[in-house]
Amino acid sequence: LEFNKIAYHPSCPPHIVDLGTKMSNLNRMYMCKAFYNQVQWVDDDLVRACKQPVLVMHGRDDKLTPLEEPIGARKLASMLQKGQLEVVEEASHQMMMEKPEECARLVDAFIQKLK
């Protein structure tokens, strides 16, 4: 699948890609449609008004959602009053499947700083 070429890092183990494909194939798109029908997109002012600490995680090689400007994760983190950007190396859009231990470590470290 073309999607897999951009959703997963080239070094991602094939069994992880296969698992993601099987999970995606179970989705008949009604879940995506329901999600997008209910989404209320926020504007920049609402993002800037957020006062809570927010961890923004991004796969370095994500080709579906950008890391850099003009609309990427780096911009989102910088707009947040207490935003923290963590970039997961050798990971793409499916970083939590590709690098679960690294993602868990980053989330745990973020939570520990909040204590």
C-alpha positions as CSV (number, residue, x, y, z in Angstrom):
1,L,0.0,0.0,0.0
2,E,1.2,3.5,-0.8
3,F,-0.1,4.7,2.6
4,N,2.3,2.3,4.3
5,K,5.3,3.8,2.5
6,I,4.6,7.2,4.1
7,A,2.9,6.2,7.3
8,Y,5.8,4.0,8.6
9,H,9.6,4.6,8.8
10,P,11.6,2.4,6.4
11,S,13.2,0.7,9.3
12,C,9.9,-0.3,10.9
13,P,9.6,-4.1,11.4
14,P,7.3,-5.7,8.8
15,H,5.1,-7.3,11.5
16,I,4.3,-3.8,12.9
17,V,3.3,-2.6,9.4
18,D,1.2,-5.7,8.9
19,L,-0.5,-5.2,12.3
20,G,-1.3,-1.6,11.4
21,T,-2.7,-2.7,8.0
22,K,-4.9,-5.3,9.6
23,M,-6.2,-2.7,12.1
24,S,-6.9,-0.2,9.3
25,N,-8.7,-2.8,7.2
26,L,-11.1,-3.4,10.1
27,N,-12.2,0.3,9.8
28,R,-15.1,0.7,7.4
29,M,-14.5,4.4,7.4
30,Y,-17.7,5.1,9.4
31,M,-15.4,5.8,12.4
32,C,-13.4,8.4,10.4
33,K,-16.6,10.0,9.1
34,A,-18.1,10.1,12.6
35,F,-14.9,11.7,13.9
36,Y,-14.7,14.4,11.3
37,N,-18.4,15.2,11.6
38,Q,-17.9,16.0,15.2
39,V,-14.5,17.7,15.1
40,Q,-14.5,21.3,16.1
41,W,-11.3,22.7,14.7
42,V,-9.6,25.3,16.9
43,D,-8.1,28.5,15.8
44,D,-4.7,29.8,16.7
45,D,-6.1,32.0,19.5
46,L,-7.6,29.1,21.3
47,V,-4.3,27.2,21.0
48,R,-2.4,30.1,22.5
49,A,-4.9,30.4,25.3
50,C,-4.3,26.9,26.5
51,K,-2.6,27.1,29.9
52,Q,-2.1,23.4,30.6
53,P,1.2,21.6,29.9
54,V,0.9,19.8,26.6
55,L,3.3,17.2,25.2
56,V,3.4,17.3,21.4
57,M,5.1,14.2,19.9
58,H,6.0,13.8,16.3
59,G,7.8,11.2,14.2
60,R,10.9,12.7,12.6
61,D,10.0,11.1,9.2
62,D,6.3,11.6,9.3
63,K,5.2,12.5,5.7
64,L,1.5,12.7,6.6
65,T,1.6,15.5,9.1
66,P,4.4,18.1,9.0
67,L,6.9,18.7,11.7
68,E,8.0,22.1,10.3
69,E,6.2,25.3,9.4
70,P,3.8,26.5,8.3
71,I,1.4,24.3,10.1
72,G,3.5,21.6,11.8
73,A,4.0,20.2,15.2
74,R,6.9,22.6,15.9
75,K,4.5,25.5,15.4
76,L,1.8,23.9,17.5
77,A,4.2,23.4,20.4
78,S,5.6,26.9,20.1
79,M,2.0,28.4,20.2
80,L,1.1,26.6,23.4
81,Q,2.0,28.4,26.6
82,K,3.4,25.3,28.1
83,G,4.0,23.2,25.0
84,Q,6.8,20.7,24.8
85,L,7.8,19.1,21.5
86,E,9.5,15.7,21.4
87,V,10.6,14.3,18.1
88,V,10.9,10.6,17.8
89,E,13.8,9.6,15.6
90,E,13.5,6.9,13.0
91,A,9.7,7.0,13.3
92,S,6.9,8.2,11.0
93,H,3.2,8.8,11.4
94,Q,2.7,5.5,13.3
95,M,5.4,6.4,15.8
96,M,3.6,4.8,18.8
97,M,3.5,1.5,16.9
98,E,7.0,1.9,15.6
99,K,8.7,3.0,18.8
100,P,6.4,2.2,21.7
101,E,9.1,2.1,24.3
102,E,10.5,5.5,23.2
103,C,7.0,7.0,23.2
104,A,6.2,5.6,26.6
105,R,9.5,6.9,28.0
106,L,8.7,10.4,26.6
107,V,5.2,10.4,28.1
108,D,6.4,9.1,31.4
109,A,9.2,11.8,31.6
110,F,6.6,14.5,30.8
111,I,4.2,13.2,33.5
112,Q,7.1,13.1,36.0
113,K,7.9,16.7,35.4
114,L,4.3,17.6,36.2
115,K,4.5,16.1,39.7
